Amino acid sequence: MLTTQRKALILDILRRDGQVIAKRVAEDFSLSEDTIRRDLREMAAEGLLKRVHGGAMPLAPDLPDFTARRSVSSEIKARLGAAAAAMVKPGQLIFLDGGTTTAEITRHLPRDMPLTVATHSPTIAAELEHHPTAEVILAGGRLYKHSMVATGAAAAAAISQLRPDLFFLGVTAAHPVHGLSTGDFEEAAIKRHIARCSAETHVLLTEEKFDLVSPCPVLAISEVAGLIVPTEMPAERLKPYRDLNSTIAVA
């Protein structure tokens, strides 16, 4: 078996199982464990996976700060935001997570639609300054500056008083085995809390977030009402997610 073939199969195992165990792969391929470990070292150097004791795990995504992410405006994020906004009905209470993709939802909400928007992000609240028919509820707490969202007990207590019809969740990584995740423990806890308080949770995901794992789990793929993904996503990459959650909207 050629090295390139082995590496492609290793990536397939990583996407399917969420981990690679060097000894098991060596047995399956009828090769030495040293050969597989060498492959894993090379793949880690190429930025394809993360080496761990005994094998490998999916990469954790880079976490640029909020200002850097805001400066990257993408037509794909705008499409995802428009698709999410189209799900909102007049009179609903929706909860918007922090993030640059979620901000696109506010920009696509009909300006004549009466609704209430709750958020724990001051930047999302500011996006609605000139939305004449939107009531805005801002939950406060300790500000996690990286994502510009409130976290902690005060934020959780305020959110507990709400029962949103829709929660639009933002995460940094999605994986069929490891689920939806983010980079901060307290932020992950608040995201789970909002989801528990909401009737439905939908996740906006750009392509670069797929098949990765961040340190702090939020929810399993099957625990959300649906995913909103770019139309450019290949069907074969989406299949493991469709197997777990059939409600995938393509924008």
C-alpha positions in Angstrom: 0.0 0.0 0.0 1.4 3.4 -1.0 2.0 6.0 1.7 -0.6 8.4 0.2 -3.2 5.6 0.2 -2.4 4.8 3.9 -2.7 8.5 4.8 -6.1 8.9 3.0 -7.4 5.8 4.9 -6.1 7.1 8.2 -8.0 10.4 7.6 -11.2 8.4 6.8 -10.8 6.5 10.1 -10.3 9.8 11.9 -13.5 11.3 10.4 -15.5 8.1 11.1 -14.2 7.1 14.6 -13.0 10.4 16.0 -9.6 8.9 16.8 -6.9 6.8 15.4 -5.2 4.0 17.5 -1.9 3.2 15.9 -1.8 -0.4 17.1 -5.2 -1.2 15.7 -4.6 0.5 12.4 -1.3 -1.4 12.0 -3.1 -4.7 12.6 -5.9 -3.7 10.1 -3.3 -2.7 7.4 -0.9 -5.7 8.2 1.9 -3.2 8.8 4.3 -2.5 11.6 3.2 -0.1 14.3 6.3 2.0 13.6 5.2 2.6 10.0 1.8 3.9 11.2 3.4 6.1 13.9 5.7 7.5 11.2 2.7 8.3 9.0 1.0 10.0 12.0 4.1 12.1 12.7 4.2 13.2 9.1 0.5 14.0 9.0 0.8 16.0 12.2 3.6 18.0 10.6 1.4 18.6 7.6 -1.4 19.9 9.8 -3.8 17.1 9.1 -4.3 15.7 12.6 -3.1 16.0 16.2 -0.7 13.4 17.6 -1.6 11.9 21.0 -0.2 9.0 23.0 -0.9 5.8 21.1 -2.4 7.5 18.0 -4.1 10.7 16.8 -7.1 12.9 17.3 -8.8 15.5 15.0 -7.3 18.9 14.9 -8.6 21.6 17.2 -9.3 24.8 15.1 -7.4 28.0 15.5 -9.2 30.6 17.7 -8.6 34.0 16.3 -10.1 36.8 18.4 -13.4 38.4 17.7 -11.9 41.5 16.0 -10.0 39.4 13.6 -13.0 37.2 12.8 -15.2 40.3 12.3 -12.8 41.7 9.7 -13.3 38.6 7.5 -16.7 39.1 5.9 -17.8 36.2 3.7 -20.6 35.7 1.3 -21.0 32.2 2.7 -21.7 33.6 6.2 -24.2 36.0 4.7 -26.0 33.1 3.0 -26.1 31.1 6.2 -27.5 34.1 8.1 -30.2 34.7 5.5 -31.3 31.0 5.7 -31.5 31.2 9.5 -33.4 34.5 9.4 -35.9 32.9 7.0 -36.8 30.4 9.7 -38.0 33.2 12.1 -41.7 33.9 12.4 -43.4 37.2 13.5 -43.9 37.4 17.3 -41.3 34.8 18.2 -38.6 35.0 20.9 -35.3 34.0 19.4 -31.9 33.7 21.1 -28.8 34.7 19.1 -25.4 33.4 20.2 -22.3 35.5 19.8 -20.2 35.3 16.6 -19.7 36.8 13.2 -21.8 34.2 11.4 -24.7 34.8 13.9 -24.4 38.5 13.3 -25.5 37.9 9.7 -28.9 36.7 11.0 -29.6 40.2 12.4 -28.7 41.8 9.1 -31.3 39.6 7.3 -34.2 39.8 9.7 -37.1 41.7 8.0 -37.2 45.2 9.3 -41.0 45.2 9.6 -41.1 41.9 11.5 -42.2 42.2 15.2 -40.1 39.9 17.3 -38.0 39.7 20.4 -34.3 39.0 20.2 -32.4 37.8 23.3 -28.6 37.5 23.3 -25.7 37.4 25.8 -23.5 39.3 23.3 -23.3 43.1 23.4 -22.1 43.1 19.8 -25.1 41.2 18.6 -27.4 43.6 20.6 -25.7 46.6 18.9 -26.4 45.1 15.5 -30.2 45.6 16.3 -29.9 49.2 17.2 -31.7 50.4 14.0 -34.1 47.5 13.8 -37.4 49.3 14.5 -39.6 46.4 15.4 -37.2 44.2 17.4 -37.3 44.2 21.2 -33.9 43.3 22.5 -33.1 41.5 25.7 -29.4 41.5 26.7 -28.3 39.0 29.3 -25.3 40.3 31.3 -22.5 38.6 33.2 -18.7 38.1 33.1 -17.6 39.2 29.6 -15.6 36.5 27.8 -13.7 39.0 25.5 -12.5 36.5 23.0 -16.1 35.8 21.8 -17.7 39.0 23.2 -20.3 37.1 25.2 -21.4 37.1 28.8 -20.7 33.9 30.8 -21.0 32.8 34.4 -23.8 32.6 37.0 -25.3 36.0 36.4 -25.8 35.2 32.7 -27.2 31.8 33.4 -29.7 33.2 35.9 -31.0 35.8 33.4 -31.2 33.2 30.6 -33.2 30.9 32.9 -36.0 33.4 32.8 -36.4 32.9 29.0 -38.0 30.3 26.9 -36.8 31.1 23.3 -38.6 29.5 20.3 -35.3 29.3 18.4 -31.7 29.4 19.5 -29.1 29.9 16.8 -25.9 28.4 18.2 -22.4 29.1 17.2 -19.5 26.7 17.7 -15.9 26.4 16.6 -15.9 22.7 15.6 -18.3 19.9 14.6 -17.5 16.2 14.5 -19.8 13.2 14.0 -18.3 11.4 17.1 -17.3 14.3 19.3 -20.3 16.5 18.5 -20.3 20.3 18.6 -17.6 22.0 20.6 -15.9 25.3 21.5 -12.7 26.5 23.0 -13.8 27.8 26.5 -15.3 25.8 29.4 -17.6 28.6 30.7 -18.7 29.6 27.2 -19.6 25.9 26.4 -21.6 25.7 29.7 -23.7 28.8 28.7 -24.3 27.5 25.2 -25.7 24.2 26.7 -27.8 26.2 29.2 -29.4 28.3 26.4 -30.1 25.2 24.4 -31.8 23.6 27.4 -34.0 26.7 27.8 -35.0 26.8 24.1 -37.6 24.9 22.1 -35.3 24.4 19.2 -31.6 24.8 18.6 -30.1 25.3 15.1 -26.4 25.5 14.3 -24.8 27.6 11.6 -21.6 25.9 10.3 -19.1 27.1 7.8 -17.1 24.4 6.0 -13.8 24.9 7.9 -15.5 23.9 11.2 -16.4 20.3 10.0 -14.5 17.2 11.2 -12.6 19.1 13.9 -12.8 19.0 17.8 -12.4 21.9 20.2 -11.5 21.2 23.9 -15.0 21.9 25.4 -18.1 19.8 24.3 -21.4 21.7 23.8 -23.9 19.2 22.4 -24.1 16.1 20.3 -25.1 16.4 16.6 -28.3 14.5 17.4 -29.2 16.9 20.2 -29.9 19.9 18.0 -33.0 20.5 15.8 -30.9 21.1 12.7 -27.7 22.3 11.0 -27.4 25.1 8.4 -24.5 24.5 6.1 -23.1 25.9 2.9 -24.2 24.5 -0.4 -20.6 23.8 -1.3 -20.3 21.1 1.3 -19.6 17.7 -0.5 -22.4 15.2 0.1 -19.9 12.5 1.3 -18.6 14.9 4.1 -22.2 15.6 5.2 -23.3 11.9 5.2 -22.1 11.1 8.8 -23.9 14.2 10.0 -27.1 13.3 8.1 -27.0 9.9 9.7 -27.1 11.6 13.1 -29.5 14.5 12.2 -31.6 14.4 9.1 -32.5 18.1 9.3 -29.7 19.8 7.4 -30.6 23.0 5.6 -28.3 24.0 2.7 -27.7 27.7 2.0 
